[in-house]
Amino acid sequence: MDLDTLRHSCSHVMAEAVKELWPEVKLAIGPSIEDGFYYDFDKESPFTDEDLAKIEKEMFEIIKKDEPFTREELSKKDAMALFNKLKEDYKLELIHEIPGETVSIYRTGKSFTDLCRGPHIKSTGEIKAFKLLSVAGAYWHGIETNPMLQRIYGTAFLNQKELDEHLKNLEEAKLRDHRKLGPALELFNIYHQEAGAGLVFYHPNGAILRGIIEDYEKKEHLKRGYQMVITPHIMQSGLWKTSGHYDYYKENMYTFKIEDDKSAKNICAINIGASANSCGGGGPAENSGGEYVLKPMNCPGHILIYKSKTRSYKDLPIRFFELGTVYRREKAGVLHGLLRVRGFTQDDAHIFCLPQQLCAEIEGIIDFAFDTMRVFGFDDLAIELSTRPKKSIGSDEDWQKATEALEDALKEKGLAYDINEGDGAFYGPKIDIKLKDALKRKWQCATIQCDFALPKRFNLSYIDNEGKQRQPIMLHRVLLGSIERFIGALIEHYNADFPLWLAPQQVLVIPIRESVLEYARKVKQELDTNGIRAGIDDRNETLDKRIRNAEINKIPYCLVVGEREAKAGTVAVRKKGQGDLGSKALGEFIGQINKEIENRIC
């Protein structure tokens, strides 16, 4: 039995139960989702926990009756008459939106009827294991000016064992929630009231963690032939009109007016040494009228750098890399800790290549992504190939070439993948590589997008071996994606018990009494000198309390020092989760810990 079909059927059973209990409630939509299902309801008073229990009880009764799912096809006219009689306003609106002359409905029980294309399971009795989870608000069609509905989330599995395991993981996920662990461990905070929602403030521990990740990425990119670039945070809106973002992405962009810079028209003349095409392709300063954009993407900036001089086929591939901070106008209702924010940094790169280099470059990115995920402790990955969306730019021929290039690279690597119809970027298809964490949840990270459209819109070119101008192909890619989202994933994957090389504080030195404080400081200094991130806890607290505090703060190693250690030049080593490891010479400990750090053991 298909799990999506089971879950979608369960959402219908939930809707039937709600209508049995509250006949006046209006139905909206009820799809299956990755880990379960939901249904949106228009109900005057909010659903309570007690209501969820009532709904579950009613669902069990419907399942016990083993009611068949019966499908019918109706003309739109007949369907309108039916749902008008049932006073289901949202269904009437949906009928108008469905193409064609007919629609399908499903019936269960004595009178429950729902507009649905299906498919469904044969009967309600096939549902063996389900659970209603929570209630949340949701605007109809996701538009803030539309009515606010109540969304009941649930999940269903093929058997009780799988459901119990999922529910156990949900409880574990609550304990690992980065929104709680992050502030508690002084990694980050989001000061909603003072600074605004969706804006991240990294505290010292979080800044160290982020710095480790960024330093690793910079070194690896340089090793693999990428060139570092930095682009401005604001650019004139004309640039985004040329790229297409202004038309296709404006609702997610921050735009603002400043005084019109009259000197902008003279930039090309002043920029001595710029190539003839550096201000071509529609010119970013054109028709801006003093309007600027807080950049939501890094690609137009990288394109301008490419256009800054004439390029030869011998120069390609050119790989520009930037840890670029971008800003997106996300609705308040979708913001979620580090996972959905308004300002974030991408490990963004754009590759300009020859047609014959395309597949090799895509395969190289895939290898780079897999290597990077493994370094951070993620071995279980899932891949999707996303195709052309309804709103897009570029020719059918270019889209076909781009999609085939991505698919060929996946096949050449022997990688399994799913097709995600219509979820590509507006300028090209993409490969999404999703990591699975310790609880088997998927996190979107790496993306590879193949783009023939923007090189055309910006009139990009290189000189081929015959001296003719040709158009390069452009690859957009991120490995970790949003650094913020990736840190959120790391926190939850490890429950903030980071491997030693990632731990913001790797060692805590604890002097037993004040008489050995000077020796404790020398130990810390020696650790600092050897590049080990160390702190010291000389508070007037018991030894047990300070060790317990180090455990709570998830510090990998504690070095306890007393009179004996001070005389012998040793340290008493404690490792989180293992306890006392005995006494070691300080130099021996430093050698062992540095080896563990260098090997990046996860």
Secondary structure, DSSP 8 states (H G I E B T S, - for coil): --HHHHHHHHHHHHHHHHHHH-TT-EE----EETTEEEEEEE-SS---HHHHHHHHHHHHHHHHHT-B-EEEEEEHHHHHHHHHHTT-HHHHHHHHHS-SSEEEEEEETTTEEEE------SBGGG--EEEEEEEEEEEGGG-TTS-EEEEEEEEEESSHHHHHHHHHHHHHHHHH-HHHHHHHTTSEE--HHHH-TT--EE-HHHHHHHHHHHHHHHHHHHHTT-EE----SEEEHHHHHHHSHHHHSGGG-EEEE----GGGGGHHHHSTT--TTTT-TT-TTTT-TTEEEE-S-SHHHHHHHHTTS--BTTT-SEEEEEEEEEE----GGG-BTTTB-SEEEEEEEEEEE-GGGHHHHHHHHHHHHHHHHHHTT---EEEEEE---SS--S-HHHHHHHHHHHHHHHHHTT---EEETT-SBTTB-EEEEEEE-TT--EEEEEEEEEESHHHHHTT--EE-TTS-EE--EEEEEEEEEEHHHHHHHHHHHHTT---TTT-SS-EEEEESSGGGHHHHHHHHHHHHHTT--EEE---SS-HHHHHHHHHHTT-SEEEEE-HHHHHHTEEEEEETTTEEEEEEEHHHHHHHHHHHHHTT--
